[in-house]
Amino acid sequence: MLPFSFDPAIISWSYLLQFVVCVPLAIAALRLPGQHWYEAIGLKLVPLGSVIRWTVIWLVCWIFAALLYWRLAPTDPFLQAINASRHWGLALTSLLLAPLLEEIIFRACGFQLWRQTRLGMSGTLFLTSLLFMLIHVEQYSLPLLILMFFFGVLLGLAREKTGSLLIPLILHTLNNFLAIVLVMWLGLAA
């Protein structure tokens, strides 16, 4: 990841640059001859029941994590910087680009490259969740980083159980949407 700043415009442009560079490289690295880009990253449809089931699991985990975080965690400087900012660029970047970029890197590339190695499922799940947490280390305090690790585990389990990147992508987008509404629009990080 590029150097971190609390300025919403810099974050937005930084993520756009990372997206434009990293996503095509990841897709090219995973794509086999005669394979479509969405097949390379594991983006396939899943039954509606599966979407609903994983969304409910995420929501229960999110409520539990939010209660723990707001009760125990210190104030994060990043969350304070974007609190009630209503910055459209950062909101759109967080909603559209961040989930897609991070899910392609961790739940598509990470899973395809490491799942069949000695790491197996549990090692891949641990490693991708740890790396997912570590890319957010400049943004958040330790309590929120720990929650990010477990969110990564949930996304990885969804990827493994459904065989699709679609569920982790939906859950990540929902997670970011809720955070955008609560922090950037309602100002609840204070």
C-alpha positions as CSV (number, residue, x, y, z in Angstrom):
1,M,0.0,0.0,0.0
2,L,1.1,3.6,-0.6
3,P,2.0,5.9,2.3
4,F,-1.0,6.7,4.4
5,S,-2.5,10.1,5.0
6,F,-5.6,11.1,6.9
7,D,-6.6,13.5,4.0
8,P,-9.7,12.0,2.4
9,A,-8.7,13.3,-1.1
10,I,-5.2,11.7,-0.8
11,I,-6.7,8.4,0.3
12,S,-9.2,8.4,-2.6
13,W,-6.6,9.1,-5.2
14,S,-4.1,6.6,-3.6
15,Y,-6.7,3.9,-3.7
16,L,-7.7,4.7,-7.3
17,L,-4.0,4.4,-8.3
18,Q,-3.6,1.1,-6.5
19,F,-6.8,-0.2,-8.1
20,V,-5.7,0.7,-11.6
21,V,-2.3,-0.9,-11.1
22,C,-3.0,-4.0,-8.9
23,V,-6.3,-5.4,-10.2
24,P,-5.2,-5.9,-13.9
25,L,-1.9,-7.4,-12.6
26,A,-3.8,-9.8,-10.3
27,I,-6.2,-10.8,-13.0
28,A,-3.4,-11.4,-15.5
29,A,-1.5,-13.4,-12.9
30,L,-4.5,-15.7,-12.2
31,R,-5.9,-16.0,-15.7
32,L,-5.4,-19.2,-17.6
33,P,-5.5,-19.4,-21.4
34,G,-9.1,-19.3,-22.7
35,Q,-10.4,-18.2,-19.3
36,H,-12.5,-15.1,-18.7
37,W,-11.3,-12.6,-16.1
38,Y,-14.3,-13.3,-13.8
39,E,-13.5,-17.0,-13.8
40,A,-9.8,-16.3,-12.9
41,I,-10.8,-14.4,-9.7
42,G,-13.7,-16.8,-8.8
43,L,-16.5,-14.4,-9.4
44,K,-19.4,-16.7,-9.9
45,L,-23.1,-16.5,-9.0
46,V,-24.3,-18.1,-5.8
47,P,-27.9,-18.9,-4.7
48,L,-29.8,-16.1,-3.1
49,G,-30.2,-18.2,0.1
50,S,-26.4,-18.3,0.4
51,V,-26.2,-14.5,0.0
52,I,-28.9,-14.1,2.7
53,R,-27.3,-16.6,5.1
54,W,-23.8,-15.0,4.9
55,T,-25.3,-11.5,5.2
56,V,-27.1,-12.5,8.4
57,I,-23.9,-14.1,9.8
58,W,-22.0,-10.9,8.9
59,L,-24.6,-8.6,10.5
60,V,-24.6,-10.6,13.7
61,C,-20.8,-10.4,13.8
62,W,-20.8,-6.7,12.9
63,I,-23.2,-5.9,15.8
64,F,-21.1,-7.9,18.2
65,A,-17.9,-6.3,17.0
66,A,-19.4,-2.7,17.1
67,L,-20.6,-3.2,20.6
68,L,-17.1,-4.4,21.7
69,Y,-15.3,-1.7,19.8
70,W,-17.3,1.3,20.9
71,R,-17.1,0.1,24.5
72,L,-13.5,-0.9,24.7
73,A,-11.5,0.8,21.9
74,P,-9.7,4.1,22.0
75,T,-10.5,6.8,19.5
76,D,-8.8,6.1,16.1
77,P,-7.2,9.2,14.6
78,F,-8.2,8.1,11.1
79,L,-11.9,7.7,12.1
80,Q,-11.7,11.1,13.8
81,A,-10.2,12.6,10.6
82,I,-13.1,11.4,8.4
83,N,-15.8,11.7,11.1
84,A,-18.8,13.6,9.5
85,S,-16.6,14.6,6.6
86,R,-19.1,13.6,3.9
87,H,-16.3,13.3,1.4
88,W,-17.9,11.8,-1.7
89,G,-14.6,10.7,-3.2
90,L,-13.6,8.7,-0.1
91,A,-17.1,7.4,0.2
92,L,-17.2,6.1,-3.4
93,T,-13.6,4.7,-3.1
94,S,-14.4,2.9,0.1
95,L,-17.7,1.5,-1.3
96,L,-16.6,0.5,-4.8
97,L,-12.8,0.2,-5.2
98,A,-11.6,-0.9,-1.7
99,P,-13.8,-4.0,-1.5
100,L,-13.0,-5.0,-5.0
101,L,-9.3,-4.5,-4.8
102,E,-8.9,-6.1,-1.4
103,E,-11.1,-9.1,-2.2
104,I,-9.2,-9.7,-5.5
105,I,-5.9,-9.5,-3.7
106,F,-6.7,-11.6,-0.6
107,R,-9.7,-13.8,-1.3
108,A,-8.9,-14.4,-5.1
109,C,-5.1,-14.3,-5.4
110,G,-4.3,-15.3,-1.9
111,F,-6.7,-18.2,-1.9
112,Q,-5.7,-19.4,-5.4
113,L,-2.0,-19.1,-4.8
114,W,-1.8,-20.5,-1.2
115,R,-4.8,-22.8,-0.8
116,Q,-3.2,-25.8,-2.6
117,T,0.2,-25.4,-0.9
118,R,1.3,-26.8,2.4
119,L,-0.6,-24.0,4.1
120,G,-3.9,-25.7,3.3
121,M,-7.2,-24.0,4.2
122,S,-6.4,-23.0,7.7
123,G,-3.0,-21.6,6.9
124,T,-4.4,-19.7,3.9
125,L,-7.2,-18.3,6.0
126,F,-4.8,-17.2,8.7
127,L,-2.3,-15.7,6.3
128,T,-4.8,-13.8,4.2
129,S,-6.6,-12.5,7.3
130,L,-3.3,-11.4,8.8
131,L,-2.3,-9.6,5.7
132,F,-5.7,-8.0,5.3
133,M,-5.3,-6.7,8.9
134,L,-1.8,-5.5,8.3
135,I,-2.7,-3.3,5.3
136,H,-5.0,-1.3,7.7
137,V,-2.4,-0.9,10.4
138,E,-1.7,2.8,9.7
139,Q,-5.4,3.5,9.9
140,Y,-6.7,1.8,13.0
141,S,-5.9,1.1,16.7
142,L,-5.1,-2.4,17.9
143,P,-8.7,-3.3,19.0
144,L,-10.0,-2.4,15.5
145,L,-7.2,-4.2,13.8
146,I,-8.1,-7.4,15.7
147,L,-11.7,-7.0,14.6
148,M,-10.3,-6.5,11.0
149,F,-8.5,-9.9,11.3
150,F,-11.7,-11.7,12.3
151,F,-13.5,-9.9,9.5
152,G,-10.9,-11.3,7.2
153,V,-11.5,-14.8,8.6
154,L,-15.2,-14.4,8.0
155,L,-14.6,-13.2,4.4
156,G,-12.2,-16.1,3.8
157,L,-14.7,-18.7,5.2
158,A,-17.3,-17.2,2.9
159,R,-15.0,-17.6,0.0
160,E,-14.1,-21.1,0.9
161,K,-17.6,-22.3,1.6
162,T,-19.3,-20.8,-1.5
163,G,-16.4,-21.2,-3.9
164,S,-17.1,-17.6,-5.1
165,L,-15.6,-14.2,-4.6
166,L,-19.1,-12.7,-4.8
167,I,-20.1,-13.3,-1.2
168,P,-16.9,-11.8,0.3
169,L,-17.3,-8.9,-2.1
170,I,-20.9,-8.3,-1.0
171,L,-20.0,-8.5,2.7
172,H,-17.1,-6.2,2.4
173,T,-19.2,-3.7,0.5
174,L,-21.9,-3.9,3.1
175,N,-19.4,-3.5,5.8
176,N,-17.9,-0.4,4.2
177,F,-21.3,1.1,3.5
178,L,-22.3,0.8,7.1
179,A,-19.0,2.3,8.2
180,I,-19.4,5.2,5.7
181,V,-23.0,6.0,6.9
182,L,-22.1,5.8,10.6
183,V,-18.8,7.6,10.5
184,M,-18.6,9.8,7.5
185,W,-22.3,10.9,7.4
186,L,-23.6,10.5,10.9
187,G,-20.4,11.4,12.7
188,L,-20.6,8.5,15.2
189,A,-16.8,8.1,15.6
190,A,-16.6,10.9,18.1
